[in-house]
Amino acid sequence: MKDIIYCISDAHLGADDKIKEKRKEKYLLSFLEKVKQEKADLIIGGDLFDFYFEYNSVIPRLYFDVLAKLKEIIKAGVSVWFIAGNHDFWVGPFFEKEIGVRVYKKSMKFKCFSKRIYFAHGDGLGRFDLGHLLLQLLLRQPINIFLFSLLHPNCAYALGRWVSKMSRQKSSKNKFSLEGHPLKSFAENMWEIGYDAVILGHIHYPHIEEKDGKIFAIIGDWIDNFSYIRISKNGISLHYFKNKTIEQRK
């Protein structure tokens, strides 16, 4: 890993209207160029796409520019790691072999600047959720993946985006608070077993806190906040990307 690692999550590309999608993509492409110019590395914490399913011979046109940019920065020397989210769990051989992204299906654990870091998307962590567990088991069954692959891509993506939209609408009705939140409890448990920092995505709420030298960070999203985490020898910090204007919050 290089001296600077950037972390983003939850862009949900393809989820919004054309104007908002164009804005998201413009900011994201600009940010990826920033990562390349700074000769940094990048970790994507899942849900980069609102829905993604990998076919053997079809590349989603909607995501082409972002996929091409990822390949470009990787060829320029940027290492990119991708932790699959609940909306884009089906990234596979194309992502790894053709683009060069290193894919993790659950979590990424690494040591950086003397800190033990636990990195995951965040869905299903911190509490026992039978519904989430059953859904994941259903979606990960090889026979179900095969049957879904038989659908025409236009039908499959329309169905996938509809299900994703229902999921996001249900989540948005829940009033959010970090007080007593399962992800915060999960981070505290990970601190106790020796991790110095826990970095998660999933809930679209940019947040960073430090307690007794331990760090809990939520990356936020690339929809409204355009937030990201920066890891360097100077520490772990939360930032906001607004084209050429970058605001920092410690």
C-alpha positions as CSV (number, residue, x, y, z in Angstrom):
1,M,0.0,0.0,0.0
2,K,1.1,3.5,-0.7
3,D,1.5,6.5,1.6
4,I,-2.1,7.6,1.0
5,I,-5.2,5.4,0.8
6,Y,-8.6,6.9,-0.2
7,C,-11.8,5.1,0.7
8,I,-15.3,5.7,-0.8
9,S,-18.6,3.9,-0.6
10,D,-22.2,3.9,-1.6
11,A,-22.4,5.8,-4.9
12,H,-25.4,3.6,-6.0
13,L,-24.7,4.4,-9.6
14,G,-27.9,4.0,-11.6
15,A,-30.3,4.7,-8.8
16,D,-31.3,8.3,-9.5
17,D,-32.6,10.5,-12.3
18,K,-30.4,11.5,-15.3
19,I,-29.4,14.9,-13.8
20,K,-28.3,13.5,-10.5
21,E,-26.6,10.5,-12.1
22,K,-24.6,12.8,-14.4
23,R,-23.5,14.9,-11.3
24,K,-22.5,11.8,-9.4
25,E,-20.5,10.4,-12.3
26,K,-18.8,13.7,-13.0
27,Y,-17.7,14.0,-9.3
28,L,-16.6,10.4,-9.2
29,L,-14.5,10.5,-12.4
30,S,-12.9,13.7,-11.1
31,F,-12.1,12.0,-7.7
32,L,-10.6,9.0,-9.4
33,E,-8.4,11.3,-11.4
34,K,-7.3,12.9,-8.1
35,V,-6.4,9.5,-6.7
36,K,-4.3,8.8,-9.9
37,Q,-2.6,12.2,-9.8
38,E,-1.6,11.8,-6.2
39,K,-0.3,8.3,-6.8
40,A,-2.5,7.0,-4.0
41,D,-4.4,3.7,-3.5
42,L,-8.2,3.3,-3.3
43,I,-10.6,1.1,-1.4
44,I,-14.2,1.0,-2.5
45,G,-16.5,-0.1,0.4
46,G,-19.4,-1.5,-1.6
47,D,-22.6,-0.4,-3.3
48,L,-20.6,1.5,-5.9
49,F,-23.6,0.4,-8.2
50,D,-27.2,0.4,-7.2
51,F,-27.4,-3.0,-8.9
52,Y,-24.7,-5.0,-10.6
53,F,-24.8,-8.5,-12.1
54,E,-22.0,-9.9,-14.1
55,Y,-22.7,-11.6,-17.4
56,N,-20.1,-13.6,-19.4
57,S,-20.3,-11.4,-22.5
58,V,-22.2,-8.2,-21.5
59,I,-20.7,-5.0,-20.0
60,P,-23.4,-2.7,-18.5
61,R,-23.5,0.4,-20.7
62,L,-24.7,2.5,-17.8
63,Y,-21.4,2.0,-15.9
64,F,-19.0,2.0,-18.8
65,D,-17.2,5.3,-18.1
66,V,-16.6,4.5,-14.5
67,L,-15.4,1.0,-15.2
68,A,-13.1,2.4,-17.9
69,K,-11.7,5.0,-15.5
70,L,-11.0,2.4,-12.9
71,K,-9.0,0.4,-15.4
72,E,-7.2,3.5,-16.4
73,I,-6.0,4.4,-12.9
74,I,-5.1,0.8,-12.2
75,K,-2.9,0.7,-15.3
76,A,-1.3,4.0,-14.0
77,G,-0.3,2.2,-10.8
78,V,-3.2,2.7,-8.4
79,S,-4.1,-0.4,-6.5
80,V,-7.9,-0.7,-6.1
81,W,-9.7,-3.0,-3.6
82,F,-13.4,-3.5,-3.7
83,I,-15.5,-4.9,-0.8
84,A,-18.8,-6.2,-2.2
85,G,-21.9,-4.4,-0.8
86,N,-25.4,-5.7,-0.6
87,H,-26.3,-4.0,-3.9
88,D,-23.3,-5.2,-5.9
89,F,-22.4,-8.5,-4.3
90,W,-22.2,-10.2,-7.8
91,V,-19.0,-8.6,-8.9
92,G,-16.7,-11.4,-10.2
93,P,-14.1,-12.4,-12.8
94,F,-14.6,-9.5,-15.1
95,F,-14.0,-7.0,-12.3
96,E,-10.8,-8.8,-11.2
97,K,-9.3,-10.1,-14.5
98,E,-10.3,-7.4,-17.0
99,I,-10.3,-4.3,-14.9
100,G,-7.8,-5.3,-12.2
101,V,-9.8,-4.6,-9.1
102,R,-9.1,-6.9,-6.1
103,V,-12.5,-8.1,-4.8
104,Y,-13.4,-9.1,-1.2
105,K,-16.8,-10.6,-0.6
106,K,-17.0,-9.9,3.2
107,S,-14.3,-7.8,4.8
108,M,-10.8,-6.6,4.4
109,K,-8.4,-6.7,7.3
110,F,-4.9,-5.1,7.0
111,K,-2.2,-3.3,8.9
112,C,-1.3,0.2,7.8
113,F,0.9,2.8,9.5
114,S,1.1,0.5,12.6
115,K,-2.7,0.4,12.8
116,R,-4.8,-2.8,12.5
117,I,-7.8,-1.9,10.3
118,Y,-11.0,-3.7,9.8
119,F,-12.9,-2.6,6.7
120,A,-16.3,-3.9,5.6
121,H,-19.4,-2.6,3.8
122,G,-21.5,-2.9,7.0
123,D,-24.7,-4.7,6.1
124,G,-25.7,-7.3,8.6
125,L,-23.0,-6.4,11.2
126,G,-23.6,-5.8,14.9
127,R,-26.9,-7.8,15.3
128,F,-28.5,-11.0,14.3
129,D,-30.9,-10.2,11.4
130,L,-32.7,-13.4,10.3
131,G,-34.2,-11.6,7.3
132,H,-30.9,-10.3,6.1
133,L,-29.3,-13.7,6.6
134,L,-31.9,-15.6,4.7
135,L,-31.8,-13.1,1.8
136,Q,-28.0,-13.4,1.5
137,L,-28.2,-17.2,1.5
138,L,-30.9,-17.0,-1.2
139,L,-28.9,-14.5,-3.4
140,R,-25.6,-16.5,-3.0
141,Q,-27.0,-19.9,-4.0
142,P,-25.2,-20.9,-7.3
143,I,-28.5,-22.3,-8.7
144,N,-30.3,-18.9,-8.1
145,I,-27.4,-17.0,-9.7
146,F,-27.5,-19.3,-12.7
147,L,-31.3,-18.9,-13.1
148,F,-31.0,-15.1,-12.9
149,S,-28.2,-15.2,-15.5
150,L,-30.7,-16.7,-18.0
151,L,-32.8,-13.4,-18.0
152,H,-32.1,-10.9,-20.7
153,P,-29.8,-8.2,-19.3
154,N,-32.4,-5.5,-19.9
155,C,-35.0,-7.4,-17.9
156,A,-32.5,-8.5,-15.2
157,Y,-31.3,-4.9,-14.6
158,A,-34.8,-3.5,-14.6
159,L,-35.8,-6.1,-12.0
160,G,-32.6,-5.6,-10.0
161,R,-33.0,-1.8,-9.9
162,W,-36.7,-2.1,-8.8
163,V,-35.7,-4.4,-5.9
164,S,-32.9,-2.0,-5.0
165,K,-35.3,0.9,-5.0
166,M,-37.7,-0.9,-2.7
167,S,-34.8,-1.6,-0.3
168,R,-33.6,2.0,-0.2
169,Q,-37.2,3.3,0.3
170,K,-37.7,1.0,3.3
171,S,-34.3,2.0,4.8
172,S,-35.0,5.7,4.3
173,K,-38.1,5.5,6.5
174,N,-36.0,4.5,9.5
175,K,-34.9,7.5,11.7
176,F,-31.2,7.3,12.0
177,S,-29.2,7.7,15.2
178,L,-25.7,6.4,16.1
179,E,-26.7,6.2,19.7
180,G,-26.9,2.5,20.5
181,H,-26.6,1.7,16.8
182,P,-25.5,-1.9,16.0
183,L,-22.6,-0.7,13.8
184,K,-21.2,1.3,16.7
185,S,-21.5,-1.6,19.1
186,F,-19.8,-3.8,16.4
187,A,-16.9,-1.3,16.2
188,E,-16.4,-1.3,19.9
189,N,-16.3,-5.1,20.0
190,M,-13.7,-5.0,17.2
191,W,-11.6,-2.5,19.3
192,E,-11.7,-5.0,22.2
193,I,-10.2,-7.8,20.1
194,G,-7.3,-5.7,18.9
195,Y,-8.3,-3.6,15.9
196,D,-7.3,0.1,16.0
197,A,-9.8,1.3,13.4
198,V,-13.1,0.1,12.0
199,I,-14.2,1.6,8.7
200,L,-17.7,0.9,7.3
201,G,-20.1,2.1,4.7
202,H,-23.7,1.1,4.1
203,I,-25.7,3.7,6.1
204,H,-24.8,6.8,4.1
205,Y,-24.0,8.8,7.3
206,P,-20.5,10.4,7.3
207,H,-19.1,10.0,10.7
208,I,-15.7,9.7,12.5
209,E,-14.9,9.4,16.1
210,E,-11.9,8.6,18.3
211,K,-11.9,7.0,21.7
212,D,-8.7,6.1,23.6
213,G,-6.8,6.1,20.4
214,K,-9.3,3.8,18.6
215,I,-11.2,5.0,15.5
216,F,-14.7,4.3,14.2
217,A,-15.5,5.8,10.8
218,I,-18.5,5.6,8.5
219,I,-17.6,6.7,5.0
220,G,-20.9,8.2,4.1
221,D,-22.0,8.2,0.4
222,W,-21.3,9.5,-3.1
223,I,-24.9,10.7,-3.6
224,D,-25.4,13.8,-1.5
225,N,-22.4,14.0,0.8
226,F,-19.6,13.1,-1.6
227,S,-17.6,12.0,1.5
228,Y,-14.5,9.9,1.7
229,I,-12.0,8.6,4.2
230,R,-8.2,9.4,3.9
231,I,-5.7,7.1,5.5
232,S,-2.1,8.3,5.8
233,K,0.8,8.5,8.2
234,N,-1.0,11.5,9.7
235,G,-4.0,9.4,10.7
236,I,-7.5,8.6,9.5
237,S,-9.7,11.5,8.6
238,L,-13.1,12.3,7.0
239,H,-13.3,14.6,4.0
240,Y,-15.9,16.0,1.5
241,F,-15.3,16.3,-2.2
242,K,-16.9,19.1,-4.1
243,N,-15.1,19.3,-7.4
244,K,-12.1,21.6,-6.6
245,T,-13.4,22.4,-3.1
246,I,-12.6,20.0,-0.4
247,E,-13.9,20.5,3.1
248,Q,-12.3,18.5,6.0
249,R,-13.9,17.4,9.2
250,K,-11.8,15.7,11.9
